[in-house]
Amino acid sequence: MLNITKNTNGTELLIGLEGRLDTVTAPSLENELKGSLDGVDSLILDMAELQYISSAGLRVLLSAQKVMNKQGRMVIRNASEDVKEIFDVTGFSDILTIE
């Protein structure tokens, strides 16, 4: 299960993720992002409550990163050590901005 919270402040979009970002839940995040990125120049993904991310979740992040490369920036915040380890092992820590 994945809970997604969304807060917009001007051209900044903050998305909070809680639960598991996996094959079952990745499409809901993908749909949420597709409808939300127009006019956004700063996308912040708060992963403080994200317990797990699978390759399907990584694919959604990569797609969002490609969009944001053209119109602004994307930042990952508050990722747990487990999630950071997945980013490291997959090489995503070289692609994503992780704070």
C-alpha positions, 0 to 999 in steps of 0.5 A, spaced: 500 500 500 502 507 498 499 513 500 501 519 496 500 526 499 501 532 495 502 540 496 503 545 491 506 552 493 507 556 487 511 552 482 514 547 487 510 541 488 511 536 494 509 529 494 510 525 500 510 517 500 508 513 505 508 505 505 511 501 499 512 503 492 512 497 488 509 493 482 502 494 485 503 501 487 507 504 482 502 506 477 498 510 482 504 514 483 506 515 475 498 517 474 499 522 480 505 525 477 503 525 470 497 530 471 501 534 476 508 536 473 505 542 468 508 548 470 512 545 476 520 547 476 521 544 483 519 537 485 520 534 492 519 527 493 519 526 501 520 519 502 520 519 510 515 514 511 517 510 504 519 503 507 520 500 500 522 501 493 522 496 487 524 496 480 517 499 478 518 504 483 525 506 480 522 506 473 517 512 475 522 516 479 527 515 472 521 518 468 519 524 473 527 525 473 527 526 465 521 530 465 524 535 471 531 535 467 527 539 462 523 544 466 527 544 473 529 540 478 527 534 482 529 532 489 529 526 494 528 528 501 528 523 508 530 517 504 531 511 509 537 507 509 534 501 506 531 506 500 538 509 500 541 503 499 537 501 493 539 507 490 546 506 491 546 499 489 542 500 482 546 507 481 540 511 482 544 515 487 548 518 481 542 520 477 537 523 483 539 529 487 538 526 494 538 530 500 
